[in-house]
Amino acid sequence: MDGSSETFTFPKQAKDQYDQMSKLHDAMTADRIVIEADSCLHIIPLNAVKRFEFSPLPDTLPEGIIRNASLNL
């Protein structure tokens, strides 16, 4: 973790709420995230990532997520 950051924008990847929940669960349990962007494949090992931020918030979230929190830096 060198303090750098990258931002990716992409369209919604899920067909429906069920698919969205499934994809979110897969992402939360994966050891890496793979993103195709600008004709390149980005493979990001999650042990090298401090945190991810996704916006806008998905319509439905899995259980166990703390809701309505505020980030205080």
C-alpha positions as CSV (number, residue, x, y, z in Angstrom):
1,M,0.0,0.0,0.0
2,D,1.8,3.0,-1.3
3,G,-0.9,5.6,-0.7
4,S,-1.9,5.9,-4.4
5,S,-5.4,5.6,-5.6
6,E,-7.2,4.8,-8.8
7,T,-10.8,5.4,-9.7
8,F,-12.8,3.3,-12.2
9,T,-16.2,4.1,-13.5
10,F,-18.5,1.5,-15.0
11,P,-22.1,0.8,-15.8
12,K,-24.3,-1.3,-13.6
13,Q,-23.1,-4.9,-13.9
14,A,-26.1,-6.8,-12.5
15,K,-29.3,-7.8,-14.3
16,D,-31.5,-7.4,-11.2
17,Q,-31.4,-7.0,-7.4
18,Y,-30.7,-10.7,-6.9
19,D,-27.8,-10.7,-9.3
20,Q,-26.5,-7.5,-7.7
21,M,-26.6,-9.2,-4.2
22,S,-24.8,-12.2,-5.6
23,K,-22.1,-10.2,-7.3
24,L,-21.6,-8.1,-4.1
25,H,-21.2,-11.2,-2.0
26,D,-18.7,-12.6,-4.5
27,A,-16.7,-9.4,-4.3
28,M,-16.7,-9.4,-0.5
29,T,-15.3,-12.9,-0.4
30,A,-12.8,-12.7,-3.2
31,D,-9.0,-12.4,-2.9
32,R,-8.8,-10.1,-5.9
33,I,-10.9,-8.0,-8.2
34,V,-10.5,-8.1,-12.0
35,I,-11.6,-5.1,-14.0
36,E,-11.6,-4.7,-17.8
37,A,-11.0,-1.0,-18.6
38,D,-9.8,0.8,-21.7
39,S,-8.8,-2.4,-23.4
40,C,-6.7,-3.5,-20.5
41,L,-7.3,-6.1,-17.8
42,H,-6.6,-4.8,-14.2
43,I,-6.0,-7.6,-11.6
44,I,-6.0,-6.1,-8.2
45,P,-5.0,-8.3,-5.2
46,L,-7.2,-7.3,-2.3
47,N,-4.5,-7.8,0.3
48,A,-2.9,-4.7,-1.3
49,V,-6.0,-2.6,-0.9
50,K,-6.9,-0.6,2.1
51,R,-10.6,-0.1,1.1
52,F,-13.0,0.2,-1.8
53,E,-15.7,2.8,-2.2
54,F,-18.7,2.1,-4.4
55,S,-21.1,4.8,-5.4
56,P,-24.0,5.0,-5.9
57,L,-25.0,2.6,-3.2
58,P,-26.7,-0.6,-4.4
59,D,-30.5,-0.8,-3.9
60,T,-30.1,-3.9,-1.7
61,L,-27.3,-4.8,0.6
62,P,-26.4,-8.2,2.3
63,E,-27.1,-8.7,6.0
64,G,-24.3,-7.8,8.4
65,I,-23.5,-4.4,6.8
66,I,-23.5,-1.5,9.2
67,R,-26.0,1.1,7.7
68,N,-26.3,4.9,7.9
69,A,-22.8,5.4,9.2
70,S,-20.7,8.6,8.6
71,L,-17.0,8.6,7.6
72,N,-15.0,10.9,9.8
73,L,-11.5,11.6,8.5
